[in-house]
């Protein structure tokens, strides 16, 4: 299971092993879902409607966007910003899962609440994600800038990007979009962890005993379901975050269509509603749901897999 397990026969992983399992799950997941992330970001940053009927729209569908990016920028474009994205995923995974483990253990030992309750997993999952976000947000800004730039490139290397951004926009640039990120990540991650736990209980109730042998498949399916539910409910805030993160970067966005400036979270929400309609809040939802299903599924699958590996290693070592 994910989080502190109070049962006597529960996993006995060390805090270091929890952090390593979280890091590896982040690394594996990021490598697999990077193309969906690039397409999602392109959709989110496009001000024109995602429709064939809009002649000024650069992208209007997942397949069309994939073909166009491939033709114009080559296959490596689907892994633009992959180095900062991997740093982000490895650090985020370690901090998130370690924090969640420690918070659920704290609840179990220091309160009357059951550490396995939906509400406990929601609050602990949200707080764990906020801690991870504060740790790696500068890398997330870098990742977004790399994924958003067209040709010719504004930033050639990670070092060049850091130096250029710092000199031209100041140190605060690395925390652009932090407010909507924290507002969005708390319910998103909270729903991820709580829905994953609830879906696992539902799976055990619904599937006959002979169908429960493949625990890895259960973790993958329940993680995917949790990802779809949480992403759908919190998606508009993710869009606002991406729009704010590329503020001051408008010159590199000219090739993709209209460019707008936002004064803050509320101004961004207001402009999107006025100029793009309510559906504008859900631009890029399709690739985002694909990404959420795959990333959350693989995240929990990988984390549980490596925790089980460490548990077996610890049990073997204790028997010697």
Residue pairs with C-beta under 8 A, 6 or more apart in sequence:
1 10
1 11
1 116
1 197
1 200
1 304
2 97
2 100
2 193
2 196
2 197
2 300
2 303
2 304
3 100
3 101
3 104
3 115
3 116
3 121
3 124
3 193
3 197
4 101
4 102
4 104
4 105
4 107
4 108
4 115
5 11
6 108
6 115
6 116
11 307
11 308
11 310
11 311
12 311
12 314
12 315
13 21
13 307
13 310
13 311
13 314
14 310
14 314
15 98
15 101
15 102
17 307
17 310
17 314
18 97
18 98
18 101
18 307
19 94
19 95
19 97
19 98
20 94
20 306
20 310
21 97
21 302
21 303
21 306
21 307
21 310
22 93
22 94
22 95
22 96
22 97
22 98
22 303
23 90
23 91
23 93
23 94
24 93
24 302
24 306
25 93
25 97
25 298
25 299
25 300
25 301
25 302
25 303
25 306
26 89
26 90
26 91
26 92
26 93
26 94
26 299
27 86
27 89
27 90
27 93
28 298
28 302
29 89
29 93
29 294
29 295
29 298
29 299
29 302
30 82
30 85
30 86
30 88
30 89
30 295
31 82
31 86
32 294
32 295
32 298
33 291
33 294
33 295
33 298
34 78
34 79
34 82
34 85
35 66
35 78
35 79
36 287
36 288
36 290
36 291
36 294
37 85
37 147
37 291
38 69
38 77
38 78
38 79
38 80
38 81
38 147
39 59
39 62
39 65
39 66
39 69
39 78
39 284
39 287
40 284
40 287
40 288
40 291
41 144
41 147
41 148
41 242
41 284
42 59
42 65
42 69
42 147
42 148
42 256
42 284
43 50
43 59
43 65
43 283
43 284
43 287
44 238
44 239
44 242
44 243
44 283
44 284
45 148
45 242
45 243
45 246
45 253
45 256
46 57
46 58
46 59
46 256
46 257
46 283
47 257
47 258
47 259
47 260
47 275
47 276
48 54
48 56
48 57
48 58
48 257
48 258
49 57
49 60
49 276
49 279
50 57
50 59
50 60
50 61
50 283
50 284
51 57
51 60
52 60
52 61
54 60
56 257
56 258
57 257
58 68
58 256
58 257
59 65
59 68
62 286
62 287
62 290
69 77
69 78
70 77
70 78
72 151
73 80
73 150
73 151
80 146
80 147
80 149
81 142
81 143
81 144
81 145
81 146
81 147
83 158
84 139
84 142
84 143
84 146
84 158
85 139
85 143
85 147
87 136
87 139
88 136
88 139
88 140
88 143
91 132
91 135
91 136
91 139
92 132
92 133
92 135
92 136
93 132
93 299
93 303
95 128
95 131
95 132
95 135
95 136
96 128
96 129
96 131
96 132
96 189
97 128
97 303
99 127
99 128
99 131
99 132
100 124
100 125
100 128
100 193
103 124
103 127
103 128
104 115
104 120
104 121
104 124
105 115
107 113
107 115
107 120
107 124
108 114
108 115
113 119
113 120
114 120
116 197
118 194
118 197
118 198
119 194
121 190
121 193
121 194
121 196
121 197
122 190
122 191
122 193
122 194
123 190
124 193
125 189
125 190
125 191
125 192
125 193
125 194
126 185
126 186
126 187
126 189
126 190
127 186
128 189
128 193
129 185
129 186
129 188
129 189
129 190
130 182
130 185
130 186
130 189
133 140
133 178
133 181
133 182
133 185
134 182
137 174
137 175
137 178
137 181
138 174
138 175
140 181
140 245
141 165
141 173
141 174
141 175
141 176
141 177
141 245
142 158
142 161
142 162
142 165
142 174
144 177
144 242
144 245
144 246
145 154
145 155
145 161
145 165
145 245
145 246
145 249
146 155
146 161
148 246
148 249
148 252
148 253
149 155
149 249
149 252
150 252
150 253
150 255
150 256
151 255
154 164
154 249
154 251
154 252
155 161
155 164
165 173
165 174
166 173
166 174
168 248
169 248
173 248
176 244
176 245
176 247
176 248
177 240
177 241
177 242
177 244
177 245
179 264
179 265
180 237
180 240
180 241
180 244
180 265
180 268
181 241
183 237
183 265
184 234
184 237
184 238
184 240
184 241
187 230
187 233
187 234
188 230
188 231
188 233
188 234
188 237
188 238
189 230
190 230
191 226
191 229
191 230
191 233
191 234
192 226
192 227
192 230
192 296
193 226
195 225
195 226
195 229
195 230
196 222
196 223
196 226
196 296
196 300
199 221
199 222
199 225
199 226
200 218
200 219
200 222
203 218
203 221
203 222
204 212
207 218
212 218
215 304
216 301
216 304
216 305
219 297
219 300
219 301
219 304
219 305
220 297
220 298
220 300
220 301
221 297
222 300
223 296
223 297
223 298
223 299
223 300
223 301
224 293
224 294
224 296
224 297
225 293
226 296
226 300
227 292
227 293
227 294
227 295
227 296
227 297
228 289
228 292
228 293
228 296
230 292
230 296
231 238
231 288
231 289
231 292
232 285
232 289
235 281
235 282
235 285
235 288
236 269
236 281
236 282
238 288
239 272
239 280
239 281
239 282
239 283
239 284
240 265
240 268
240 269
240 272
243 260
243 262
243 268
243 272
244 262
244 264
244 265
244 268
246 253
247 261
247 262
250 259
250 261
253 259
260 271
260 275
262 268
262 271
272 280
272 281
273 280
273 281
276 283
